[in-house]
Amino acid sequence: MSAVARKLLVAFGALGLAASAAATWVHYHLIVNPDYSSFCDINATVSCKQAYLSRYGSVAGVPVAVGGLVFFTLVLLLLWAARAGRPAADSAPGYIFALSTIGLAVVLYLGYASFFVLKEVCPICVTTYVATIGLFIISGGASSVPMSSLPRRALRDIRVLVTSPIALVMAILFIFGAGSAIAYFPHPQQGGVVPQAPAPELTKDQRTEFERWWDVQEKVDVPYPADGAKVLVVKFNDYQCPPCRQTYYAYDSILAKYKPTEVKYLMKHFPLDPKCNSAIGGLLHPAACDAAAAAVMAGPKGTFDKLTAWFFAHQDELSPAAVRTAAKEVGGITDFDAEYPKAIQAVKTDASTGGVLGVQSTPTFFINGRRIKGGLPPQYFEAAIELELKRAK
């Protein structure tokens, strides 16, 4: 392998490693904070968020970005081992060519998914594509050994590896680091919900004062059955409404504490868009009607929770086109246009009912009929449920 080829391989390997490290950093923060916006989230088309949080962003729960870290680190270790005088020097370009051939197949698939399925350009992803293609081309030209001889050479080089203390330590560190990155990288919770920090508990005085306040809140008859539950919580929602997203994440762990026989939770649609909500005078959220219709379609398919999580995680990039893509890729809705008329009528019915109940903004909650505009701090939301459960007993 010539000095020029080696320098180019090191450059492409380092470029890929840096891009993969950045991708891992962004993916990590997207999991722990759904509101995170990275430097590569420029607009709805040039962005990293959708690519990382889509089904193409992970394999068996392991982020593709972590796989990139392992791949490019291994390439650089092989180049380190190929320094003049080391036994693996003549084999390293062949090993890198074999690895980059697999890598090329992966990036071609991911590139197709990004550009043609998600219709998104991820700058960090593109950088790793360039680095992988560069490794493939340079290593292919630098390799001077038959590919069929690589398995035999690999056995020889492994035997040499275990006799070299430095090489053995590097190999152990690589295996340990790769395993740790895969094992300890955080995973999204079921339904895409990100764990929230626990809210401070209410003091006795705060609870007493809240009960007084609660008793004077207006109570209306909500036309939805509780099905035997002691508390019925109804949320009128808009997928492009930031407070709707905030309450979605803040209340999920609270609602998960209760059995269906204790608390029944319903999410109804009140898009702030006159196309499907006559109570709204001007266009506020142009993708809200389509998102609500997609959620209605997802219900019978069992993907409502999954699609709802996706909509809130990608709220800043929602558009009618993005909704249709997510409906297909996340919600499994293959006939969006055919189902749309029936679904949008259901959305209009929800919005009309909300108007009758006095809903004017989102989110608006009804807890056993008591109307709460904008929601409550999590500890007070839980206190309201506990108070209604206590009274029901």
Buried (B, 14 or more C-beta within 10 A) or exposed (E): BEEEBBEBBBBBBBBBBBBBBBBBEBBBBBBEEBBBBBEBBEEBBEBBBBBBBBEBBBEEEBBBBBBBBBBBBBBBBBBBBBEEEBBBBBBBBBBBBBBBBEBBEBBEEBBEBBBEBBEBBBBBBBBBBBBBBBBBBBBBBBBEBEEEEBEEBBEBBEEEBEEBEEBEEBBEEBEEEBEEBBEEBEEBBEBBBBEEEEBEEBEEEBBEEBBEEBEEEEEEEBEEEBEEBBBBBBBBBBBBBEBBBBBBBBBBBBBEEBEEEBBBBBBBBBBBBBBBBEBBEEEBBBBBBBBBBBBBBBBEEEBBBBBBBBBBBBBBBBBEEBBBBBBBBBBBBEEBEEBBEEBBEBBBBBBBBBBEBEBEBBBBBBBBBBBBBEBBEBBBBBBBBBBBBEEEE
